[in-house]
C-alpha cells in the first residue's frame, strides 16, 4: 500500500481528553476517532491491526474445535426475562421497543442468545460436547466511559459458549480454552497474569481472568511473591490471622455476662477504639444489606418473617431480602464475595430506614445479639461453622453494637450470645495479608481484564429449559461454560505495553504494516529502488507501506515512529546503493546493500513472527 492510497491522519498535539498512553496514541496515530462519548470509529490503519487481533483469536478458537457463529446484536427481551436477568443487569443494559412494541436488548453479553439458539437445535447427547463462538459487537451503557476503547460503550468481544453432558467434559474444554488464551496473548505480544476471579452477573462456579498490569486498571490483583498465587480482589482469600486484645495477647473467652455501655455519638470503629481504648480487632461490626434474587432457600431463615411477609410468603426465593453481616472490626466486607455466598445477583447496603426496621438500631449501633427480623451471616474472621454443626470461634470478649441507638454491648461471646444463620468468607483481602498456601505476605497491583473464562454450570440451561435426551432417553440439562476476550481492550493493551515517547511499537503479529519504505524524495533513483523493494517484499508476502508523500523526511520519520511500523527502510541518495534498515524497537540502524535488503527484511519479519508463536 502506498500512503497516497490510504488515510494517514496523524496528530502532532496531545489530545486533551486522553489520559492514558493507548488512548493518546490511538488518536495521534490516526487509528481511531471519537464520534461520541464512549463511541469510536476505527480508521484504516487501526482497523488493520484490529482485524489481526480478531484473526489470531479466531485461529486459536478454530484450533481447539470451537465453531464460529454470528447471532444478531439486537435480541428479544423475552430471552432475558427467561434467564431472570432482565431486571438484574441494571442500567448498563440498553433496552428498547420496536414499532410493534416488542422488547429488545442491545446485547451486553450473549448467554441468552446462544442458549436459545442451541435449545432449538439440540436433541441428543450425541451432539455434545459443542462449543460455539462469535466475534461480535456488544453495548454496555457505561456511566463513565473512559480511556478510549479500553472502556467504551460499544465494543467487540469474542465470546464462546460450550455445552456438555458431564462436568468432566466441561473441565476439559475449560482447560483447552485456558491454553488457547495463553497462546492468543503470547501471539499478541501481551504479558498476562491469570487470576482466580468472581463470576459476577454471569454466574457459575469456576472462573479465571487474564489480566494485564495497568496503572489505571479497573481491578486490584492480589499476588503472592513466593508461590505464585494470584486472584482478583473480588475472589482473593488469605490465611486466617490471630485477633489480639488491647494488651497484644491472644483473645480469650470471658464468662462475664453482656454489659450495656451508653456511648452517644460513638458510631465508627475509629471512635470505638478511642472510646473503649481497645483495638479494632476486638470489635464486631454488623452491617445490614439489601439482597437481590438470592438463590438460597430462605423459607427457614431464622427471624426472616418480617421481610417474608413483605414478599410472597412461603416461596423458597424472594426478589428482595435482607441480611445482617458480622465481621471483625478492622476488616471490610467484600460485596462480590457476599453476593456469591448468598447466591445473589446483587447486594447493597440497606438504607437507614431499613437498617432500623430490621435491626432496631441506626447504622453504627447494629449488633449481632438479639436480631429477630433478619438472618445473620458471620464472616470467618468471627467464627466458622464446622461440618458437625458446631462452631470454631475466633473472637472473644468482644464489643458490638447494642441493638439500640447510642448503646454498645461489651463482653459479647460469639457462639454463646449469638449464632449466625450461616458463615462464609466475605472479607476483603489486602496487600500485607498472608497467602493461604505458603504464608508469604501478599502484594497488590492494578490491572485490566482482557479475558475471562467461566464454568457456568446449569444457570442458563435450566432457567431457559435447554435440554437433550441422554443415553436412556431421559431429558437432561447440559452443563455450560463461557469464555470471553475483549478485542478492543486487547488492542489498546498492546499499545499500553509496547510504546515509547515517539509512539507505538507494534509487535510484528498485529502491526498494520510490517515494513515501511521511506524514500527521502520519491523521485529519481530513490523512487526506482523504493518501488523495486516494495514489489519484491510484497511478492514475498510482506505487508509494506510505501511513503510516497511529498513531505519532509523528518515528517515521514516521525509519522512512521508514531504509527509504530516494526521495520523501516530509508532510501536516500547519500547511501545508495545501500539502504538504511532500522527496527522500531531499536535505536541504531544499519546500512544494507539494496540487493540484499529484501531478503534481510524478510528474515527479520519471519523471525519476529516466530518469536511470538
C-alpha positions as CSV (number, residue, x, y, z in Angstrom):
1,X,0.0,0.0,0.0
2,X,1.2,3.5,-0.8
3,X,0.5,6.3,1.6
4,X,-1.2,8.2,-1.3
5,X,-3.8,5.4,-1.4
6,X,-4.6,5.2,2.3
7,X,-5.5,7.6,5.1
8,X,-2.6,8.9,7.2
9,X,-4.4,11.0,9.9
10,X,-1.6,11.6,12.4
11,X,-1.9,14.4,15.0
12,X,1.0,16.4,16.4
13,X,-0.8,17.7,19.5
14,X,-1.6,15.6,22.5
15,X,-5.4,15.2,22.7
16,X,-6.7,16.9,25.9
17,X,-9.4,14.2,26.5
18,X,-6.9,11.3,26.5
19,X,-5.1,10.5,29.8
20,X,-3.6,7.0,29.1
21,X,-1.0,6.1,26.6
22,X,-3.1,3.9,24.4
23,X,-5.9,6.4,24.1
24,X,-3.4,9.2,23.3
25,X,-1.5,7.2,20.7
26,X,-4.5,5.7,19.0
27,X,-5.8,9.2,18.4
28,X,-2.5,10.7,17.5
29,X,-1.6,7.8,15.1
30,X,-4.9,8.1,13.4
31,X,-6.1,4.7,14.4
32,X,-9.4,5.8,15.8
33,X,-11.7,8.9,16.0
34,X,-14.4,9.7,18.6
35,X,-18.0,10.0,17.4
36,X,-19.5,10.4,20.9
37,X,-18.7,9.7,24.5
38,X,-17.7,6.0,24.6
39,X,-18.3,5.5,20.8
40,X,-15.3,5.3,18.5
41,X,-14.7,4.7,14.8
42,X,-11.7,2.8,13.5
43,X,-9.8,4.4,10.7
44,X,-8.0,2.2,8.1
45,X,-4.7,1.7,10.0
46,X,-6.5,0.9,13.3
47,X,-8.9,-1.5,11.6
48,X,-6.0,-3.4,10.0
49,X,-4.5,-4.0,13.5
50,X,-7.9,-4.7,14.9
51,X,-8.6,-7.4,12.3
52,X,-5.2,-9.0,13.0
53,X,-6.2,-9.3,16.7
54,X,-9.5,-10.8,15.6
55,X,-7.8,-13.3,13.3
56,X,-5.3,-14.5,15.9
57,X,-8.2,-15.1,18.3
58,X,-10.2,-16.9,15.5
59,X,-7.3,-19.1,14.5
60,X,-6.8,-20.3,18.1
61,X,-10.5,-20.9,18.7
62,X,-10.8,-22.9,15.5
63,X,-7.7,-24.9,16.5
64,X,-9.5,-26.3,19.6
65,X,-12.6,-27.2,17.7
66,X,-14.8,-24.2,18.5
67,X,-17.3,-23.3,15.7
68,X,-17.9,-19.7,14.7
69,X,-21.5,-18.3,14.6
70,X,-22.9,-14.8,14.2
71,X,-26.1,-14.1,16.1
72,X,-27.7,-10.7,15.9
73,X,-26.6,-7.9,18.2
74,X,-30.2,-6.9,19.0
75,X,-32.1,-9.8,20.7
76,X,-35.6,-10.3,22.1
77,X,-36.1,-9.1,25.6
78,X,-38.1,-12.2,26.4
79,X,-34.9,-14.2,26.4
80,X,-33.6,-12.1,29.2
81,X,-36.8,-12.5,31.1
82,X,-36.5,-16.2,30.8
83,X,-33.0,-16.2,32.3
84,X,-34.0,-13.8,35.1
85,X,-31.5,-11.1,34.1
86,X,-34.0,-8.6,32.6
87,X,-34.3,-6.8,36.0
88,X,-30.9,-7.6,37.4
89,X,-28.4,-6.4,34.8
90,X,-29.0,-2.9,35.8
91,X,-28.9,0.4,33.8
92,X,-25.9,-0.8,31.8
93,X,-28.2,-2.8,29.6
94,X,-29.7,-0.8,26.7
95,X,-33.4,-1.7,26.3
96,X,-35.8,-0.6,23.6
97,X,-39.1,-1.3,21.9
98,X,-39.7,-1.7,18.1
99,X,-42.7,-0.5,16.2
100,X,-44.8,-3.5,17.3
101,X,-44.0,-2.8,20.9
102,X,-41.6,-5.8,21.2
103,X,-39.0,-5.5,24.0
104,X,-35.4,-5.7,22.6
105,X,-32.0,-5.6,24.1
106,X,-28.7,-4.4,22.5
107,X,-26.6,-7.3,23.7
108,X,-24.2,-6.6,26.6
109,X,-23.4,-10.4,26.6
110,X,-24.7,-13.4,24.8
111,X,-25.5,-16.2,27.2
112,X,-29.2,-15.9,26.5
113,X,-28.9,-15.7,22.7
114,X,-26.6,-18.8,22.4
115,X,-28.7,-20.8,24.9
116,X,-31.8,-20.1,22.9
117,X,-30.1,-21.0,19.6
118,X,-28.8,-24.3,20.9
119,X,-32.1,-25.0,22.6
120,X,-33.8,-25.1,19.2
121,X,-31.2,-27.4,17.7
122,X,-30.1,-29.8,20.5
123,X,-31.8,-33.1,20.7
124,X,-29.4,-35.9,21.7
125,X,-26.3,-36.4,23.9
126,X,-24.6,-37.5,20.6
127,X,-24.4,-33.8,19.6
128,X,-22.4,-32.9,22.7
129,X,-19.9,-31.6,23.6
130,X,-20.4,-28.5,21.5
131,X,-18.5,-25.1,21.5
132,X,-19.8,-22.2,19.6
133,X,-18.3,-18.7,19.5
134,X,-18.8,-15.3,17.9
135,X,-16.7,-12.2,17.4
136,X,-19.3,-9.5,17.5
137,X,-20.4,-6.1,18.7
138,X,-21.6,-5.5,22.3
139,X,-23.0,-2.5,24.0
140,X,-23.0,-1.6,27.7
141,X,-24.3,1.8,28.7
142,X,-21.3,2.7,31.0
143,X,-21.9,5.6,33.4
144,X,-18.4,6.9,32.8
145,X,-16.8,5.5,29.6
146,X,-13.1,6.4,29.7
147,X,-9.7,5.6,28.4
148,X,-10.7,5.4,24.8
149,X,-11.6,1.9,23.6
150,X,-10.3,0.4,26.8
151,X,-13.7,1.2,28.4
152,X,-16.1,2.3,25.7
153,X,-19.8,1.8,25.4
154,X,-19.7,-0.1,22.1
155,X,-17.0,-2.7,21.8
156,X,-16.2,-6.0,20.1
157,X,-15.9,-9.3,22.0
158,X,-15.1,-12.9,21.2
159,X,-17.3,-14.9,23.4
160,X,-17.7,-18.7,23.3
161,X,-20.2,-21.0,24.9
162,X,-19.7,-24.7,25.5
163,X,-22.4,-27.4,26.2
164,X,-21.6,-30.7,27.9
165,X,-23.1,-33.8,29.3
166,X,-20.7,-34.1,32.2
167,X,-18.6,-31.8,34.5
168,X,-15.5,-33.8,33.3
169,X,-16.3,-32.8,29.7
170,X,-16.6,-29.1,30.8
171,X,-13.3,-29.3,32.6
172,X,-11.5,-30.5,29.5
173,X,-12.9,-27.7,27.4
174,X,-12.2,-25.2,30.2
175,X,-8.5,-26.3,30.2
176,X,-8.4,-26.2,26.4
177,X,-9.7,-22.6,26.5
178,X,-7.2,-21.7,29.1
179,X,-4.3,-23.0,27.0
180,X,-5.7,-21.3,23.9
181,X,-6.0,-18.0,25.7
182,X,-2.3,-18.2,26.7
183,X,-1.4,-18.8,23.1
184,X,-3.5,-15.9,22.0
185,X,-2.0,-13.4,24.4
186,X,1.6,-14.6,23.6
187,X,0.9,-14.1,19.8
188,X,-0.4,-10.6,20.6
189,X,2.8,-9.8,22.5
190,X,0.9,-9.3,25.8
191,X,2.2,-10.2,29.3
192,X,-0.9,-11.5,31.1
193,X,-1.5,-12.6,34.7
194,X,-4.1,-15.4,35.1
195,X,-6.0,-14.8,38.3
196,X,-8.9,-16.5,40.1
197,X,-11.9,-14.3,39.8
198,X,-15.6,-13.8,40.8
199,X,-18.2,-14.9,38.2
200,X,-20.4,-11.9,38.9
201,X,-23.5,-11.4,36.9
202,X,-22.6,-14.3,34.6
203,X,-23.0,-16.8,37.4
204,X,-21.3,-20.2,37.7
205,X,-18.6,-21.8,39.7
206,X,-15.0,-21.8,38.4
207,X,-13.8,-18.6,37.0
208,X,-10.4,-17.2,35.8
209,X,-9.4,-13.8,34.5
210,X,-6.5,-12.9,32.3
211,X,-5.2,-9.5,33.4
212,X,-2.6,-7.0,32.2
213,X,-0.9,-4.7,34.7
214,X,-2.1,-1.1,34.3
215,X,-1.7,2.0,36.5
216,X,-5.3,2.9,35.6
217,X,-6.7,-0.7,35.9
218,X,-10.3,-1.3,37.0
219,X,-9.2,-4.3,39.1
220,X,-6.9,-4.9,42.0
221,X,-4.8,-8.0,41.8
222,X,-3.7,-9.8,45.0
223,X,-0.4,-11.6,44.3
224,X,1.9,-13.9,46.3
225,X,5.6,-13.3,45.6
226,X,6.6,-16.8,46.8
227,X,4.2,-19.4,45.5
228,X,2.6,-17.5,42.6
229,X,-1.0,-17.4,44.0
230,X,-2.9,-14.7,42.1
231,X,-6.5,-13.6,42.4
232,X,-8.8,-10.6,41.7
233,X,-9.6,-8.8,45.0
234,X,-13.2,-9.9,44.4
235,X,-12.1,-13.5,44.8
236,X,-8.9,-13.5,46.9
237,X,-8.7,-15.4,50.1
238,X,-6.0,-15.2,52.8
239,X,-4.7,-17.2,55.7
240,X,-6.5,-16.6,59.0
241,X,-4.8,-14.1,61.3
242,X,-5.0,-14.2,65.0
243,X,-7.0,-11.5,66.7
244,X,-5.3,-9.8,69.6
245,X,-6.6,-7.9,72.7
246,X,-5.7,-4.5,73.9
247,X,-2.5,-5.9,75.5
248,X,-1.4,-7.6,72.3
249,X,-2.2,-11.0,73.6
250,X,-4.4,-13.7,72.1
251,X,-8.1,-13.1,72.9
252,X,-9.6,-15.5,75.5
253,X,-13.2,-16.3,76.2
254,X,-14.9,-14.5,79.1
255,X,-17.5,-15.7,81.5
256,X,-18.8,-12.2,82.2
257,X,-22.3,-11.6,81.0
258,X,-23.1,-9.0,78.3
259,X,-23.0,-5.4,79.6
260,X,-24.5,-2.4,78.1
261,X,-22.5,0.8,77.8
262,X,-24.0,4.2,76.8
263,X,-21.9,5.7,74.1
264,X,-23.8,8.5,72.3
265,X,-22.2,9.5,69.0
266,X,-19.7,6.7,69.0
267,X,-20.6,5.2,65.7
268,X,-17.4,4.4,63.7
269,X,-14.7,1.8,64.5
270,X,-12.2,4.6,65.0
271,X,-14.5,6.3,67.5
272,X,-15.0,3.0,69.3
273,X,-11.2,2.4,69.5
274,X,-10.8,5.8,71.2
275,X,-13.8,5.4,73.5
276,X,-13.1,1.9,74.7
277,X,-9.3,2.1,74.5
278,X,-9.3,-1.2,72.6
279,X,-8.1,-2.3,69.2
280,X,-10.5,-2.7,66.3
281,X,-9.6,-6.4,66.2
282,X,-11.7,-6.8,69.4
283,X,-14.8,-5.3,67.9
284,X,-17.5,-7.0,65.7
285,X,-19.2,-4.6,63.3
286,X,-22.6,-5.5,61.8
287,X,-24.0,-4.1,58.6
288,X,-27.4,-4.7,57.1
289,X,-27.5,-5.5,53.4
290,X,-30.3,-5.5,50.9
291,X,-30.0,-8.7,48.8
292,X,-31.5,-9.2,45.3
293,X,-32.6,-12.5,43.9
294,X,-30.8,-14.8,46.3
295,X,-31.0,-18.4,45.1
296,X,-30.8,-19.7,48.7
297,X,-33.8,-21.4,50.1
298,X,-34.8,-18.8,52.6
299,X,-38.1,-20.3,53.9
300,X,-36.4,-21.4,57.1
301,X,-34.1,-18.4,57.5
302,X,-34.3,-17.6,61.3
303,X,-36.0,-14.4,62.1
304,X,-36.9,-13.7,58.5
305,X,-40.6,-13.4,58.8
306,X,-40.6,-9.6,58.6
307,X,-39.3,-9.4,55.1
308,X,-41.0,-12.7,54.1
309,X,-44.4,-11.1,54.8
310,X,-43.5,-8.3,52.5
311,X,-42.6,-10.7,49.8
312,X,-44.6,-13.8,48.6
313,X,-44.8,-15.8,51.9
314,X,-43.9,-19.5,51.6
315,X,-41.8,-19.3,48.4
316,X,-38.2,-20.5,48.7
317,X,-36.7,-17.4,47.0
318,X,-37.5,-13.7,47.2
319,X,-36.8,-10.9,44.8
320,X,-35.5,-8.8,47.8
321,X,-34.4,-10.0,51.2
322,X,-32.2,-8.6,54.0
323,X,-29.2,-10.0,55.7
324,X,-27.1,-8.8,58.6
325,X,-23.3,-9.4,58.1
326,X,-20.9,-9.5,61.0
327,X,-17.2,-9.1,60.5
328,X,-14.1,-8.2,62.7
329,X,-13.9,-4.5,63.3
330,X,-10.6,-3.9,61.4
331,X,-11.8,-5.6,58.2
332,X,-14.0,-4.6,55.3
333,X,-16.8,-6.6,53.7
334,X,-16.2,-7.7,50.1
335,X,-19.6,-7.3,48.4
336,X,-18.7,-9.5,45.4
337,X,-17.8,-12.3,47.9
338,X,-21.0,-11.6,49.8
339,X,-23.2,-11.8,46.7
340,X,-21.5,-15.1,45.8
341,X,-22.0,-16.5,49.3
342,X,-25.7,-15.6,49.2
343,X,-26.1,-16.7,45.6
344,X,-27.5,-13.3,44.9
345,X,-27.5,-11.2,41.7
346,X,-26.6,-8.1,43.7
347,X,-26.2,-6.8,47.2
348,X,-26.1,-3.2,48.5
349,X,-26.1,-1.5,51.9
350,X,-29.6,-1.1,53.2
351,X,-31.0,2.4,53.7
352,X,-31.1,3.8,57.2
353,X,-34.9,3.3,57.5
354,X,-34.4,-0.4,56.6
355,X,-31.5,-0.8,59.0
356,X,-33.6,0.5,61.9
357,X,-36.6,-1.6,60.8
358,X,-34.7,-4.9,60.7
359,X,-32.2,-4.4,63.5
360,X,-33.8,-2.0,65.9
361,X,-30.8,0.3,65.8
362,X,-29.4,3.0,63.5
363,X,-26.2,2.4,61.5
364,X,-23.2,2.3,63.8
365,X,-25.1,0.6,66.7
366,X,-26.3,-2.6,65.0
367,X,-25.2,-5.7,66.8
368,X,-25.4,-9.5,66.3
369,X,-27.2,-10.1,69.6
370,X,-31.0,-10.3,69.6
371,X,-31.5,-10.0,65.9
372,X,-35.0,-11.3,65.3
373,X,-36.1,-9.8,62.0
374,X,-33.1,-10.7,59.7
375,X,-30.8,-13.6,59.3
376,X,-27.1,-13.2,60.2
377,X,-24.1,-14.1,58.1
378,X,-20.8,-14.2,60.1
379,X,-17.5,-13.8,58.3
380,X,-14.8,-16.4,59.0
381,X,-12.9,-13.7,61.0
382,X,-15.6,-14.1,63.7
383,X,-16.5,-17.8,63.6
384,X,-16.8,-20.8,61.4
385,X,-19.4,-23.5,61.3
386,X,-17.9,-27.0,61.2
387,X,-19.3,-30.0,59.4
388,X,-20.9,-31.3,62.7
389,X,-22.8,-28.0,63.1
390,X,-20.6,-26.7,66.0
391,X,-18.6,-23.5,65.7
392,X,-14.9,-22.6,65.8
393,X,-14.7,-19.2,67.5
394,X,-12.0,-16.7,66.5
395,X,-13.1,-13.6,68.5
396,X,-13.6,-13.4,72.3
397,X,-14.8,-10.8,74.8
398,X,-15.9,-8.5,72.0
399,X,-17.6,-5.2,71.8
400,X,-20.5,-4.9,69.4
401,X,-23.4,-2.5,68.7
402,X,-26.0,-2.7,71.4
403,X,-29.1,-3.0,69.2
404,X,-30.4,0.4,70.0
405,X,-29.3,4.0,69.5
406,X,-26.2,5.2,71.4
407,X,-25.6,1.9,73.2
408,X,-22.9,-0.8,72.7
409,X,-22.6,-4.2,74.2
410,X,-19.4,-5.4,75.9
411,X,-18.3,-9.0,76.8
412,X,-20.1,-10.4,73.8
413,X,-19.1,-14.1,73.1
414,X,-19.8,-15.4,69.6
415,X,-21.5,-18.9,69.9
416,X,-22.7,-18.1,73.4
417,X,-24.6,-14.9,72.9
418,X,-25.4,-15.3,69.2
419,X,-25.2,-17.9,66.4
420,X,-25.4,-17.0,62.7
421,X,-27.7,-18.4,60.1
422,X,-24.5,-19.1,58.1
423,X,-20.8,-18.4,58.0
424,X,-18.7,-17.5,54.9
425,X,-15.6,-15.8,53.8
426,X,-16.7,-12.3,52.9
427,X,-13.5,-10.4,53.9
428,X,-11.7,-8.0,51.5
429,X,-8.1,-9.2,51.2
430,X,-5.4,-6.5,51.1
431,X,-1.7,-6.3,50.4
432,X,0.1,-7.4,53.6
433,X,-2.4,-10.2,54.3
434,X,-0.9,-13.7,54.3
435,X,-1.1,-16.2,51.5
436,X,-3.2,-19.2,52.4
437,X,-0.8,-21.6,50.6
438,X,2.6,-20.5,51.7
439,X,2.2,-17.8,54.3
440,X,4.1,-15.1,52.4
441,X,2.7,-11.5,52.5
442,X,0.6,-10.5,49.6
443,X,1.4,-7.5,47.4
444,X,-1.1,-5.9,45.0
445,X,-1.2,-4.4,41.5
446,X,-3.7,-2.6,39.4
447,X,-4.8,-4.5,36.3
448,X,-7.3,-4.6,33.4
449,X,-9.2,-7.7,32.4
450,X,-8.6,-8.9,28.8
451,X,-10.2,-12.3,29.0
452,X,-12.4,-14.3,31.4
453,X,-13.4,-17.9,31.4
454,X,-16.3,-19.3,33.4
455,X,-17.8,-22.6,34.4
456,X,-21.4,-21.5,34.1
457,X,-22.9,-24.8,35.3
458,X,-26.7,-25.1,34.8
459,X,-27.6,-21.4,35.4
460,X,-28.8,-20.8,31.9
461,X,-29.7,-24.3,30.6
462,X,-32.1,-24.8,33.5
463,X,-33.7,-21.4,33.6
464,X,-34.1,-21.4,29.8
465,X,-35.3,-25.0,29.5
466,X,-32.4,-26.1,27.4
467,X,-32.4,-30.0,27.3
468,X,-31.2,-33.0,25.5
469,X,-32.0,-36.8,25.6
470,X,-29.4,-38.9,27.4
471,X,-28.4,-42.5,26.6
472,X,-31.5,-43.7,28.5
473,X,-33.9,-41.4,26.6
474,X,-34.3,-39.0,29.6
475,X,-34.3,-35.3,29.4
476,X,-31.2,-33.6,30.9
477,X,-29.9,-30.1,31.0
478,X,-26.4,-29.6,29.6
479,X,-23.7,-28.1,31.8
480,X,-22.2,-24.9,30.2
481,X,-19.1,-22.9,30.0
482,X,-18.5,-19.3,28.8
483,X,-15.2,-17.8,27.5
484,X,-14.7,-14.1,26.6
485,X,-12.0,-11.8,25.2
486,X,-12.4,-8.1,24.6
487,X,-10.9,-7.3,21.2
488,X,-10.7,-3.5,21.5
489,X,-9.3,-3.8,25.0
490,X,-6.7,-6.3,23.8
491,X,-5.6,-3.9,21.1
492,X,-5.4,-1.0,23.5
493,X,-3.4,-3.1,26.0
494,X,-0.9,-4.0,23.3
495,X,-0.2,-0.3,22.9
496,X,-0.1,0.2,26.6
497,X,2.7,-2.4,26.9
498,X,4.5,-1.5,23.7
499,X,5.2,2.2,23.2
500,X,7.8,4.9,23.9
501,X,7.9,8.7,23.8
502,X,7.8,8.6,20.0
503,X,4.8,6.4,19.5
504,X,3.6,2.9,19.2
505,X,6.0,-0.1,18.9
506,X,3.8,-2.8,17.4
507,X,4.6,-6.5,17.8
508,X,5.0,-7.9,14.3
509,X,1.9,-10.0,14.6
510,X,-0.5,-7.1,14.9
511,X,1.2,-4.2,13.1
512,X,-1.0,-2.5,10.5
513,X,2.0,-2.9,8.1
514,X,5.2,-4.9,8.9
515,X,7.6,-2.7,6.9
516,X,7.6,1.0,6.0
517,X,9.7,2.1,3.0
518,X,10.6,5.8,3.3
519,X,12.4,7.4,0.3
520,X,13.9,10.8,1.2
521,X,12.3,12.0,-2.0
522,X,10.0,10.0,-4.2
523,X,11.8,10.6,-7.5
524,X,14.9,9.5,-9.5
525,X,16.9,6.6,-8.2
526,X,15.2,6.8,-4.8
527,X,11.8,6.2,-6.4
528,X,13.3,3.4,-8.5
529,X,14.8,1.5,-5.6
530,X,11.9,2.1,-3.3
531,X,9.5,0.7,-5.9
532,X,11.7,-2.3,-6.5
533,X,11.9,-3.1,-2.8
534,X,8.2,-2.6,-2.5
535,X,7.4,-5.1,-5.3
536,X,10.0,-7.6,-4.0
537,X,8.7,-7.6,-0.4
538,X,5.1,-7.6,-1.5
539,X,5.7,-10.7,-3.6
540,X,7.3,-12.3,-0.6
541,X,4.1,-11.9,1.4
542,X,5.3,-9.0,3.5
543,X,2.9,-6.2,4.3
544,X,4.6,-2.9,3.1
545,X,3.6,0.7,3.4
546,X,5.5,2.9,0.9
547,X,5.6,6.5,1.9
548,X,5.3,8.3,-1.4
549,X,4.2,11.6,0.1
550,X,5.8,14.9,-0.8
551,X,6.8,15.6,2.8
552,X,10.0,16.5,4.6
553,X,12.0,13.4,5.7
554,X,11.5,14.4,9.4
555,X,7.7,14.4,9.0
556,X,7.8,10.9,7.4
557,X,10.1,9.5,10.0
558,X,8.0,10.9,12.9
559,X,4.8,9.5,11.3
560,X,6.3,6.0,10.9
561,X,7.5,6.0,14.5
562,X,4.2,7.3,15.8
563,X,2.2,4.7,13.8
564,X,4.7,2.1,15.0
565,X,5.7,0.2,11.9
566,X,8.2,-2.5,13.1
567,X,10.8,-2.2,10.3
568,X,11.7,1.0,8.4
569,X,13.8,1.1,5.2
570,X,15.1,4.5,4.3
571,X,16.1,5.1,0.7
572,X,18.3,8.1,0.3
573,X,20.7,9.5,-2.3
574,X,23.7,9.7,0.1
575,X,23.6,6.0,0.9
576,X,22.7,4.4,-2.4
577,X,23.4,1.7,-3.5
578,X,22.8,0.9,0.2
579,X,19.7,1.5,2.2
580,X,19.2,2.1,5.9
581,X,17.3,-0.6,7.8
582,X,16.0,0.3,11.3
583,X,13.9,-1.7,13.7
584,X,11.3,0.4,15.6
585,X,12.3,-1.1,18.9
586,X,16.0,-0.4,18.5
587,X,17.9,2.9,18.5
588,X,20.5,2.2,15.8
589,X,20.1,1.5,12.1
590,X,22.3,-0.4,9.7
591,X,23.3,0.0,6.1
592,X,22.5,-2.9,3.8
593,X,23.1,-3.2,0.1
594,X,19.9,-2.6,-1.7
595,X,20.3,-6.0,-3.5
596,X,20.3,-7.8,-0.1
597,X,17.8,-5.6,1.7
598,X,14.7,-7.6,0.7
599,X,16.0,-10.9,1.9
600,X,17.3,-9.4,5.1
601,X,14.0,-7.6,5.9
602,X,12.0,-10.8,5.1
603,X,14.2,-12.7,7.6
604,X,13.6,-10.1,10.3
605,X,9.8,-10.2,9.8
606,X,9.7,-14.0,9.9
607,X,12.0,-14.2,12.9
608,X,9.8,-11.7,14.8
609,X,6.6,-13.7,14.0
610,X,8.2,-17.0,15.1
611,X,9.2,-15.5,18.5
612,X,5.5,-14.7,19.1
613,X,4.4,-18.3,18.4
